Each structure stands twice: as C-alpha cells, then as structure tokens.
Amino acid sequence: MAKAIQKKNSIVHNRLFLPVMCLIAVLIVNLIQTPDFFHISMNNGVLYGYIIDIINRGSELVILAVGMTLVTASSGGQDISVGAVMAVAGAVCCQILSGGEVSTNTLAAPIILAALVGILVSGVCGAFNGLLVAKLHIQPMVATLILFTAGRGIAQLVTKGQITYIRVDSYKTIGGYIGKCPVPTPVFVAILTVILVSLILKKTALGLYIESVGINGAASRLVGLNSTMLKFITYVICGLLAGLAGIVASSRIYSADANNIGLNMEMDAILAVALGGNNLGGGKFNLMGSIIGAYTIQALTTSLYAMNVSADQLPVYKAVVVVIIVVIQSPIFRERMAKRKIARKAVA
C-alpha cells in the first residue's frame, strides 16, 4: 500500500504530469464537442482526421518551442521575433528558388541550397538577438522587439513587396508529402529536430550549462562557464530553428508571404513553453514538456476552428483557456491546493 501511494505521488509530482493532463483535458473536450474527433481515414493514400491535422499543423510550433525553451532557460526571457524570422527565411529561400521572379514553374537553384541559405540567414538574425542580449545585456523582450518589428519589413524588401510563388511540386514536398507516404513531411521534420536537439543536450554538457547559466549567471562565470557565449548560442539555435520552421511554412503554401508566415506564432511558442511547466524566469527546463505544450496549443486551435470560431475571435478563447491552464500549473496554486488537502485530512 505504501509503495502504491509513493508511486502515485511520484507520478503526480512529475514535471510532465500537468502538461500531459492539460493535453488530455483539451482532447476530451474536443471529443465531447466533436464525436468523430479521433476518427482517422485514408483518402488517396493520405491520412486525414483532426488528430492528423493537429500533429501536422503543430510541427512548426514544436520546432519553435524547442528553440524558445533553450532561450528561456538561458536568459530568463523570450525571443518574440521568431515569427518574423520565419518570414525572412521563407522570403530568402523563395527568392533564390525563383531567381527574383514573382512566380515560377522551374527552379533557379537547388532546393537544399536555397533552404540552407534561408536557415543561415535566420541564424544570423538569431546571432543579432544573441549579441544584444548576451553581450550588451539588453532585456530579451526589448532586444528581440527590434526584429519583431522590422523582420517582416526585411522579408518584404527581399521579395520586393510581392508574394513570391514557387509552383514546383518538389518544393511543396517539404510542407506536404513524400511520394506515397501517408504521413505529412512536416511531422518527420519536427521529429528529427526534437531528436537532434535532444541528443545534443544529452550527449554533451550543453543542457546542464544552459540550466546553470539560467539559474545563476554570476555563479556560472565563477566556475568557469562562459555565460555570454552560452546565451549567444541558444539565440543562434533559436534563430536556426525559426528558419527551419519558416521553410516548412513556406512550402505548405508554396510561396513567401511575408505578412502571414509565422504570424503570432511567437506567442504560441511562448505559451507552449509555459504550458510545458518550464520556468519563464530561466533555469531548469523540460524539452518534452514544451513539445506537449505545443501540441496542446495546436489541439486547442484546431478544436476552436472545428467549433466555427472565427480567426478574429480565436485569440480570446485561446487566452481564456491558457490562463486557466497556467494558473493550475502555477506553484502558488499548487501549494494552496496542497494545504487545503492537508487541512481536509486533518479535519477528517
């Protein structure tokens, strides 16, 4: 009996318990509202269904959440420019592929080259943010506000104010499907990203160093860690991942739409990190929690669309649900609930 109680307590106090419960709660609500929510069908060799849509559409958000988690852990702040950086990466990639044309049916350069250049440019954007935060000690929200404001303007300059269309099937593959594979390509991109970053964090000491810098930067310097460089690296990684997400988003619509690619996704990425049980003030982080948080946000978005909620009203409903979830996960709320539980047991 004692072992069972101990096991139960260990599960409840696990850092992933609340994020998983929040995701399950959102899915249950979806099931109540939409009875066929978990139904998956095969049409023309492709999987369809609400669950598939959540996993597919949440791929870019998962990629962004990974980068946002590292930035938050190291600097105790968030990068609000990732959505704009996505637009920049998409614009650079499509402009190279089109050879400067507004629309093209043939590629002017190899896709892998254009994609790498787009991701590299986004990495430069991340390096710019990292320089401001790590070296000049500017508050992260203020530092990244620069590209948040100017990023889409830069993307417009790259595309000369036009929406650049790449009407080539091979480019659509990144955001669509590979051959006869029934699973969307973005899902594989997100999985590979998570695996790669997880391996880097686990096989090297980078994860531990990031947490150390986030908990106490001054103490980390005293033990020999270069806190400036570590913060800088996390912002570069965040920029690179934002670029990757931008390429996927651009491929989905086979174009570079500077006004809409990544729009408001920086807020969803921050919410995913918060819903994952991570401390927004920096320090210890849980990558898997952020991934669960990302799918929770996407599940919420998909369910609201299924309920015929308009795009303009969507942020209101999403904000209400997110506030409830964040409050439930807050340490103060959990502490008060624990005290009430102890008090009830004492009375009984």
Disulfide bonds with the S-S distance in Angstrom:
none
